Amino acid sequence: CGVIWWLGTNCGRQDTFVNPSGHRVGVSASSNRGQCGTALGREGEVWKTSNQAGSWLKIDLVSYRVRPTRYSLRCNGSCKLRNWELQGSCDGESWSVLRRHSGDEALTADAATSSWDVEAEHDGEEWFRMLRVYQTGQNSLGSYFLSLSGFEVYGALREENKVVL
């Protein structure tokens, strides 16, 4: 299962998913046109930034660390990502590129979901507290709105040096 799903089901102890933003996971963005935590939900609700270059969405796992191997994005609405990076950080200052996308058209249909392997430009053994979707160019409409309706990450998860997933 995915890390966000696992955290949203109370570490796998409940059947019903509850969006973990705000209580297990911190979510912030370069700008907000709505609640950025909805990007972690499962309802397909659209969240987006303002129309500005360099837009980003940051997921802070707070007391957890992830060693990602794969991730998924969901895009509802008309603004589909085409140019972006998945980045990881331990401190929120220094970011490693985990996967770079240029002209990627995997997200085309309405409610499109796609998954990608992490192509680590780091040592592959690093554990990250934060992940960021960083838009590096225009979206499918030629604008800079970063719009998401779902995010999931897969890999190993630990809390205070204890592997939990």
Disulfide bonds with the S-S distance in Angstrom:
none
